[in-house]
Amino acid sequence: MSSRRAVPPSSNGAPLSGFFSVFRYSRRALELVWSTSRGLTLGLALCTLVAGILPAVAAWVGQLIVDAVVAAMESHQNDETASALETAWPVLRYVALEALVIACIALAQRGLSAQQSLLRALLGQKVNVMILEKAGHLSLAQFEDSELYDQLTRARREASSRPLALVNKTFSLLQNAISLASFGVLLVQFSPWALLILVIGALPVFASEAKFSGDAFRLFRWRSPQTRMQIYLETVLAREDTIKEVKLFGLAPLFLQRYRDIFRTLYAEDRGLTIRRDTWGFLLGLLGTLAFYGAYAWVVVETVAGTLTLGEMTMYLMVFKQGQAALSASLTAISGMYEDNLYLSNLYEYLEQPTEADSGQRRTGELPGDGIRFEHVAFRYPGMDEPVLQDIDLHLRPGESLALVGENGSGKTTLIKLLTRLYAPSEGRILLDGSDLSDWELATLRRRIGVIFQDFVRYQLPVGENLGVGDVDAFHDEARWKAAAQSGLADGFIAGLGGGYHTQLGRWFKGGQELSGGQWQKIALSRAYMREHADILVLDEPTAAMDAAAEADVYAQFREHARDKMTILISHRFSTVRAADQILVMAHGRIVERGNHEDLLAENGRYAHLFRLQAAGYR
Ligand code: ADP
C-alpha cells in the first residue's frame, strides 16, 4: 500500500503535464462547491465574468473620453460662442459612463468576497461532515493503516479553507484570463503581431510556474511521513494526556530536537524549490515584460507618427498596465493552486477508500440457542506475516461463562475483536446460533454484544452520557443510567460528585472532574450494563485498576446479572477466573489447555503453575 504514494519528487516532469496537474482537482472542487450551494456558485461565476470583462470596457471608454476631449477642444477653438460646458457635454456623458463601469466593477468585487465568505462556512461544514461520515464506515483495519489515518487527519485539518481556496483561485484565474482575452480584442485592432508577441512573451513564465507547482505538489505528497511525525510530536508535547509523562521523563527537549530536525530537512528541500522557482520565474518573467514594453514603445512611435489617436494611445497604455497586473495575478493564482490541489487529492483519496459492504442480513441464527462457536479459526493482522491466532476451537452456550488466560500478546484481545466482527478470521469460521458471523446483519450482531475493552473510552462528557453511550436508544434515559450505575457499583461515588449524573467528566471542558482509574472502570462496567439486549458480555480486564474488595463485589454482581447470558472474561487474577465454567489457557495464539478450574489444577500444567504462583504471592 505504501507504494501508492511513494512517488519521489521529480524535477524533470514534462512541463505540459505539470501545467495540467495544477488544474487536476479544479473540476472536483467546483462540483463540491456547486453541490454546496448552486445560488452562490452561480453568483460567484457571474461576478467573476463581470469583474473580468469590465476592465477592458473601462479602458475602451477611456479612449472615447480622450478622443472626445480632443475633438471638443478643437470645436471649442473654432466656435468661441458656445460655452465650454456645452461643448464638453458629450464628453461628460462618457465620463459618467466610465464612473458607472467602475462602480459595477466594485460591486462585482464586493459580491465575490461576500459570496466567498458565505461559501467558506457552508463548504467547511459540508466537507467535515463528509469526512466524519466516511470515518463511520471505515473498518478498524483501515483505521489502523497509518497512511489512511494520515489522510484522515490531513483532510480534517484544512477542510474549511482548501476547497474554496481552490475554487477562488480557479475563478480568479478565469477572471484574469477573461480580462486578458478582452484586452486582446482591443489590442488586435492595433496589430495582430503585437498581440502575438505579447502572448509568446508570457508563455514561458506561465509554463515554469506550472511546472514548479507540479514539483511542489509531488514533493509535498512524497514527504508526508515526516510531516506526520511532526504532527505526532506536536500532539505528544502539547496534550493533557501525554504531558504528565513528558514532564516526568524530561522528554520535551528530546522531542523538540527531533521536531526541529525534521523541520530542518523539510526546510532545506523547500528552500531549494523556492529558489529555483523564483529565479526561473524572474528570468522568464523578464521576457514577458520585455515583450510588453516593446509593444508599448511601438504604440508610442505610432502615436507620434499620427497613426494612432491620443485616445487610442491612452487606451493601449491602460491595457498594457492592467494586462501586466492581470498576468501577475494569474501567476499568483497558479502558484497557490498546487497546495489546494494537494489537499483535494488527499481528501478524495480518503473519501474514495473502499468500505466493506455489510452483506449480512440475518437477524436470527439457524440454530437459536446454540451460542458461540469458533471452528479452526486462524487470524493474521493485515500486513503481518505471522498469524496471531491459530487453530482456535471453542463452544460457549447461553448461560455459560468463559475465561481467557494467557500472557500478554497471546491473542486474547484479538479473539474478542474477531468475535465482535471488528476483523474477519483469515481461516476457519465463527458461528453465532449456528450461522456464520458474516451472515449476520451487523447492527443486530452488535446489539447482542456488550464489550468493555481494556482501553475503553473515557468520554469528555457528563457522567450520565458516559453511561448512556452503552445504549444509544437510552442515551438520555436517566432512569436507565441510574439502574446501570447501580449494577456497575458506580452509583456510590457518582452521588458524591458535585453535579451527580450531570457532572462533566475529564479535563477538556470547563468544570470537568477527573476520576480515578478504578472509578472509570466502574463507569465502563455500568456502560456494559446499559446494553439490556446484549446476551453476550465480554469484559477485557475490567477490574485491573480496582482494589480487591471492589473487584470481589463487582464480580459477585456480574455473575448475578449474567446468569442467562454468555460471558467472556479476560483477567490475570485467578480469584475471578476460577469461577468460570470454561477456562482457556492461551499461548502464542493457540489454546494450550482447557477445562474448569479443578480440571486444570488436576492437569498440573501451565494453569496450575500460574495459579500456585499467584496464590503463593498472597500467602
Ligand atoms: P493479548 O490480549 O493476549 O495481550 P493481543 O490479542 O492484544 O494479545 O495481541 C496479540 C498479538 O497481536 C500481539 O503480538 C500483538 O503485537 C499483535 N497485535 C495486536 N493488535 C495488532 C494490530 N492492530 N495490528 C498488528 N498486530 C497486532
Residues whose N, C-alpha, C, O or C-beta is under 5 A from the ligand:
A	BS01	ADP	E144 Y381 V388 E407 N408 G409 S410 G411 K412 T413 T414
